[in-house]
Amino acid sequence: MSKTSRNFVVAYVLLVGIPILALVGMLRWGNSLTAPVSAPPAPFAQAAPGTPATPYSNPIMPNLFVLVLQIAVILAICRIVGMVFRWIHQPRVVGEMFAGILLGPSFLGWMSPGISNYLFPATSLGFLSALSQIGIIIFMFLVGLGINPKELKSHGHAAVLISHVSITAPFVLAGLLSLYLYPKLSDSSVSFTSFALFMGAAMSVTAFPVLARILNDRDLLSTPLGTVSIACAAVDDITGWCILAYIVALIHAAHESKPLWMTFAGLLGIGLVGVYVLRPLLQNFERLYSQRGELSESMRALLLFLVLVAALATQWLGLHLLFGAFLMGALMPKDHKFIRYIVDRCETVTVTLLLPLFFAFTGLRTNIGLVNGREMWIFCGLIIGCAILGKLGGSMAAGVLSGMSVRESAGLGALMNTRGLMALVILDIGLDIKVISPALFSMMVLMALVTTFLTTPLLEIVCPERVFRARVVQASSGPELASMGLDSGNSSAA
């Protein structure tokens, strides 16, 4: 044996063999030790006679087999249904929303209660909810990241006018509808103000990410219609979430000891710190990315840490975790390459894995069977009708008054009527804070599905693709807002 081989054997025995022998010895010695006897946890102690005390009978510990099975089934069904919807020229996210309904009591629970109870036992839904909420927090950060206040200014006052009309009109119709629905679908624990404002918020929201995907799929992002609709949707999101923040704070203030002024003072403080202290510091992420072409794992972890801290801050103030995540995204630097880099790193897990879990959890909370009887379906039809009339009609009217053609105004109204995931997020918040009942929640989910599904066919009817493809080259030199009477200096809206 050569000297090199002998040295290798000696080193292996010293560094591998002896430590393994020491580990074996410690394990044998440890088997002879006794630990203090502790009382069994409450779930074990209270188990029914004859029930085996397994770790999975403890509600604090999930049944990993069931949880992984749930995730696998959800991903498979969402992908399959999403592909079917893509085949009929609908955004995949619409199919995933529909897949969530299929997995809930509205379909699977109705068709096969046994399979539904096995796949989604009540004790497992808390873990599914927790995973989905993490996904929504990151998603809201990405939504805020995609909103650039500087770009909004380039579209003048017209975009603000159109977006605010598209919020005001649904709010007014929701208020009128609430006068009729409040005595029938609510109870004394919810004030009429909270009920009506929440109905308005859910009806007035526009799904900024879904709208952008639809425009991208139809090559309309560079057209005047695309630029205006994106700007309006961004203003919609900002305004809508501010209104929702007020509603949530109002409801929490009525049930908690923390006064309302403290919540808004804290929110104002967070906003000032974010704009004047945190925002300059966040520029360092963009600077590091520009220098190295990427962010290190430590910097990416720090960024996610800041998102979670912002979410916790708004939750502590009595709002919701999602407001902080959205605010953090809005404060981030807006360089296009940097944003694309962050989105690419976050989308893989968030959009592919965690958002389908949110759709499934929302579907599990949606029971269309609660919309039972002729009167309940009339209520549901009124909600859908008011939502479409307010959003599509309000946007279209404001577009015409701003100088857009009737065709383009109708196309803008169809796009603004897209509610998608943003409506589901708001509805889940409303159900959590008990401002809406499970039956009304199910009706509102149907409203979000129907209005989002209608966007693509309505857009094709009022704005055929062939009409706008001819304008892409003309519009590619810049957002031709002036050609539609939407120039910030000359528009009638200004």
KEMISE-747872 format. One record per residue (C-alpha): x negated, z, y negated; residue in one letter. Coordinates in steps of 0.1 Angstrom, whole numbers, padded with zeros to 4 digits, always signed. Layout:
N
XZYA/...
end
This chain:
494
+0000+0000+0000M/-0014-0010-0033S/-0019+0015-0061K/+0009-0002-0081T/+0034+0002-0052S/+0023+0038-0046R/+0028+0047-0083N/+0063+0031-0081F/+0073+0051-0051V/+0060+0083-0066V/+0078+0076-0099A/+0110+0067-0081Y/+0109+0099-0060V/+0102+0120-0091L/+0127+0104-0114L/+0155+0094-0090V/+0151+0111-0056G/+0144+0147-0068I/+0172+0146-0094P/+0197+0134-0067I/+0186+0162-0044L/+0190+0187-0073A/+0225+0174-0080L/+0234+0177-0043V/+0221+0212-0043G/+0241+0221-0074M/+0273+0207-0060L/+0269+0228-0028R/+0261+0259-0048W/+0291+0253-0071G/+0314+0251-0041N/+0307+0287-0034S/+0316+0299-0069L/+0351+0311-0079T/+0369+0306-0112A/+0393+0329-0129P/+0429+0323-0117V/+0451+0309-0145S/+0489+0307-0147A/+0503+0273-0138P/+0515+0252-0167P/+0552+0254-0176A/+0561+0220-0161P/+0546+0231-0127F/+0561+0265-0128A/+0596+0252-0136Q/+0595+0224-0111A/+0624+0223-0087A/+0619+0238-0052P/+0603+0214-0029G/+0589+0192-0057T/+0552+0185-0052P/+0530+0198-0081A/+0512+0165-0090T/+0494+0159-0122P/+0520+0133-0131Y/+0548+0159-0132S/+0532+0172-0164N/+0547+0153-0194P/+0515+0157-0213I/+0497+0135-0188M/+0509+0099-0183P/+0514+0083-0150N/+0486+0058-0154L/+0500+0035-0126F/+0533+0032-0144V/+0517+0028-0178L/+0494+0000-0167V/+0523-0016-0148L/+0544-0015-0180Q/+0516-0031-0200I/+0510-0059-0174A/+0548-0067-0172V/+0552-0067-0210I/+0522-0090-0215L/+0534-0114-0188A/+0570-0116-0200I/+0561-0119-0237C/+0536-0147-0230R/+0561-0166-0208I/+0590-0163-0232V/+0566-0170-0262G/+0555-0203-0245M/+0592-0212-0239V/+0600-0206-0276F/+0569-0226-0287R/+0583-0255-0265W/+0615-0255-0286I/+0594-0254-0318H/+0598-0218-0326Q/+0569-0194-0335P/+0556-0175-0305R/+0563-0142-0322V/+0601-0150-0321V/+0599-0154-0284G/+0580-0121-0281E/+0607-0104-0301M/+0633-0119-0278F/+0613-0108-0247A/+0614-0072-0260G/+0652-0074-0259I/+0651-0088-0224L/+0631-0059-0211L/+0654-0033-0226G/+0688-0020-0216P/+0705-0050-0232S/+0694-0072-0203F/+0670-0057-0176L/+0688-0023-0178G/+0721-0041-0174W/+0711-0065-0147M/+0690-0041-0126S/+0692-0005-0137P/+0669+0006-0107G/+0641-0017-0117I/+0645-0008-0154S/+0643+0030-0146N/+0613+0025-0124Y/+0594+0004-0149L/+0604+0023-0180F/+0613+0059-0171P/+0622+0080-0201A/+0592+0103-0197T/+0568+0073-0202S/+0582+0059-0234L/+0563+0084-0256G/+0530+0069-0244F/+0542+0034-0249L/+0554+0042-0284S/+0520+0058-0293A/+0501+0027-0282L/+0525+0004-0301S/+0523+0024-0332Q/+0485+0021-0332I/+0490-0017-0330G/+0515-0016-0359I/+0491+0004-0381I/+0463-0022-0376I/+0488-0050-0381F/+0500-0036-0414M/+0464-0033-0425F/+0460-0070-0417L/+0492-0078-0436V/+0478-0060-0467G/+0445-0078-0461L/+0462-0111-0464G/+0477-0103-0498I/+0455-0113-0528N/+0469-0101-0561P/+0446-0126-0580K/+0462-0155-0562E/+0497-0143-0571L/+0489-0145-0608K/+0481-0182-0605S/+0517-0189-0596H/+0531-0176-0629G/+0562-0156-0635H/+0584-0180-0614A/+0571-0166-0581A/+0579-0131-0593V/+0613-0142-0604L/+0622-0160-0571I/+0609-0131-0550S/+0627-0105-0570H/+0659-0124-0569V/+0655-0128-0531S/+0653-0090-0530I/+0680-0082-0555T/+0707-0104-0540A/+0704-0089-0505P/+0703-0054-0520F/+0735-0060-0539V/+0753-0075-0509L/+0740-0047-0487A/+0754-0022-0512G/+0788-0038-0511L/+0787-0040-0473L/+0776-0003-0471S/+0808+0007-0490L/+0826-0007-0460Y/+0802+0003-0432L/+0791+0037-0443Y/+0824+0055-0433P/+0824+0037-0400K/+0788+0036-0388L/+0771+0066-0404S/+0776+0104-0406D/+0774+0133-0431S/+0737+0139-0423S/+0728+0107-0441V/+0737+0102-0478S/+0753+0070-0489F/+0724+0063-0512T/+0699+0065-0484S/+0721+0044-0461F/+0727+0017-0487A/+0691+0015-0499L/+0678+0013-0464F/+0703-0015-0455M/+0691-0034-0486G/+0654-0029-0477A/+0659-0042-0441A/+0679-0072-0453M/+0656-0081-0482S/+0622-0082-0464V/+0604-0114-0456T/+0579-0116-0427A/+0548-0128-0446F/+0527-0134-0414P/+0555-0153-0396V/+0562-0174-0426L/+0525-0183-0429A/+0524-0193-0393R/+0555-0216-0397I/+0540-0233-0427L/+0507-0237-0409N/+0523-0252-0378D/+0542-0277-0401R/+0511-0285-0423D/+0530-0273-0453L/+0505-0246-0465L/+0489-0269-0491S/+0522-0283-0505T/+0539-0269-0536P/+0567-0255-0513L/+0541-0237-0492G/+0521-0222-0520T/+0552-0209-0538V/+0568-0195-0506S/+0536-0177-0497I/+0534-0162-0532A/+0570-0151-0531C/+0567-0136-0497A/+0537-0116-0508A/+0555-0103-0538V/+0585-0095-0515D/+0563-0075-0492D/+0548-0055-0520I/+0581-0048-0537T/+0600-0042-0504G/+0574-0016-0492W/+0575+0002-0525C/+0613+0005-0523I/+0610+0016-0486L/+0585+0042-0496A/+0610+0056-0521Y/+0637+0057-0495I/+0616+0074-0469V/+0604+0099-0495A/+0639+0106-0506L/+0651+0112-0471I/+0622+0134-0462H/+0626+0154-0494A/+0662+0162-0484A/+0651+0176-0450H/+0617+0192-0458E/+0604+0218-0482S/+0580+0195-0499K/+0596+0184-0532P/+0600+0147-0541L/+0578+0149-0572W/+0549+0162-0551M/+0552+0132-0528T/+0552+0107-0557F/+0524+0125-0575A/+0503+0124-0544G/+0511+0088-0539L/+0501+0080-0575L/+0469+0100-0569G/+0461+0080-0538I/+0468+0048-0556G/+0445+0057-0585L/+0417+0069-0562V/+0421+0037-0542G/+0419+0013-0571V/+0392+0030-0591Y/+0371+0048-0565V/+0377+0034-0530L/+0381-0003-0540R/+0345-0006-0555P/+0331+0012-0524L/+0349-0013-0501L/+0331-0041-0518Q/+0301-0030-0498N/+0317-0043-0466F/+0319-0077-0481E/+0283-0075-0494R/+0270-0065-0460L/+0289-0093-0444Y/+0275-0118-0469S/+0239-0107-0462Q/+0241-0106-0424R/+0270-0128-0415G/+0286-0100-0396E/+0294-0063-0397L/+0277-0039-0373S/+0297-0019-0348E/+0292+0012-0369S/+0306-0005-0400M/+0336-0018-0381R/+0342+0016-0368A/+0339+0030-0403L/+0365+0005-0416L/+0390+0014-0389L/+0383+0051-0397F/+0392+0045-0433L/+0424+0027-0423V/+0435+0057-0401L/+0426+0082-0428V/+0447+0063-0454A/+0476+0062-0429A/+0473+0099-0423L/+0473+0105-0461A/+0506+0088-0466T/+0521+0104-0436Q/+0510+0138-0449W/+0527+0130-0482L/+0560+0125-0464G/+0560+0087-0463L/+0549+0069-0432H/+0516+0060-0415L/+0521+0023-0422L/+0521+0026-0460F/+0485+0039-0460G/+0474+0011-0436A/+0491-0015-0458F/+0475+0000-0490L/+0440+0000-0474M/+0444-0037-0465G/+0456-0046-0501A/+0425-0028-0515L/+0400-0047-0494M/+0378-0075-0508P/+0395-0109-0507K/+0367-0133-0499D/+0383-0158-0475H/+0354-0159-0450K/+0353-0121-0449F/+0390-0118-0444I/+0388-0143-0416R/+0360-0124-0399Y/+0380-0091-0401I/+0412-0107-0388V/+0394-0124-0359D/+0379-0090-0348R/+0413-0072-0350C/+0437-0098-0339E/+0425-0101-0303T/+0436-0066-0293V/+0463-0061-0319T/+0483-0094-0316V/+0476-0101-0279T/+0480-0066-0265L/+0495-0040-0289L/+0522-0060-0307L/+0539-0070-0275P/+0541-0033-0267L/+0558-0027-0300F/+0583-0055-0293F/+0590-0041-0259A/+0595-0006-0273F/+0618-0019-0299T/+0637-0037-0272G/+0640-0005-0252L/+0656+0011-0282R/+0680-0018-0287T/+0712-0016-0267N/+0735-0045-0275I/+0760-0028-0252G/+0766-0004-0281L/+0779-0033-0301V/+0811-0030-0281N/+0845-0044-0290G/+0858-0069-0315R/+0854-0046-0346E/+0817-0039-0338M/+0810-0076-0335W/+0827-0082-0368I/+0804-0056-0384F/+0774-0074-0368C/+0786-0107-0381G/+0791-0093-0416L/+0755-0079-0415I/+0740-0113-0404I/+0762-0132-0429G/+0752-0110-0459C/+0716-0111-0449A/+0715-0149-0448I/+0737-0153-0479L/+0717-0129-0499G/+0682-0140-0490K/+0687-0178-0485L/+0713-0181-0513G/+0694-0159-0538G/+0661-0177-0532S/+0677-0211-0535M/+0695-0202-0567A/+0664-0188-0583A/+0644-0219-0572G/+0668-0243-0588V/+0668-0223-0620L/+0630-0224-0620S/+0630-0261-0619G/+0626-0269-0582M/+0647-0297-0566S/+0677-0287-0546V/+0660-0298-0514R/+0629-0278-0521E/+0649-0248-0532S/+0669-0249-0499A/+0636-0251-0480G/+0623-0221-0499L/+0655-0202-0491G/+0652-0210-0454A/+0615-0198-0454L/+0623-0166-0473M/+0651-0158-0448N/+0624-0152-0422T/+0624-0115-0414R/+0606-0113-0380G/+0583-0084-0372L/+0585-0068-0407M/+0622-0062-0403A/+0616-0046-0369L/+0590-0023-0383V/+0614-0012-0411I/+0642-0007-0386L/+0621+0014-0363D/+0612+0036-0393I/+0649+0039-0401G/+0658+0049-0365L/+0630+0074-0365D/+0641+0091-0397I/+0678+0089-0384K/+0691+0070-0414V/+0707+0045-0391I/+0724+0051-0357S/+0714+0034-0325P/+0744+0011-0327A/+0736+0000-0362L/+0699-0004-0352F/+0709-0028-0325S/+0730-0048-0350M/+0701-0050-0374M/+0677-0061-0347V/+0701-0089-0339L/+0701-0098-0376M/+0663-0100-0376A/+0663-0121-0345L/+0690-0145-0357V/+0676-0150-0392T/+0641-0156-0380T/+0652-0180-0353F/+0672-0200-0378L/+0642-0206-0401T/+0627-0235-0382T/+0659-0255-0376P/+0671-0249-0412L/+0638-0260-0426L/+0639-0292-0405E/+0674-0299-0418I/+0669-0293-0455V/+0632-0303-0456C/+0624-0328-0429P/+0587-0328-0420E/+0584-0365-0427R/+0594-0359-0464V/+0567-0334-0471F/+0538-0349-0450R/+0537-0377-0476A/+0531-0351-0503R/+0503-0332-0486V/+0475-0355-0499V/+0490-0354-0534Q/+0493-0316-0534A/+0459-0310-0519S/+0442-0313-0553S/+0458-0279-0561G/+0491-0261-0562P/+0512-0286-0582E/+0535-0260-0596L/+0539-0279-0628A/+0555-0308-0609S/+0583-0285-0598M/+0587-0268-0632G/+0569-0238-0620L/+0538-0239-0641D/+0530-0204-0654S/+0529-0215-0690G/+0558-0239-0691N/+0583-0228-0666S/+0617-0219-0677S/+0615-0187-0656A/+0586-0175-0677A/
end
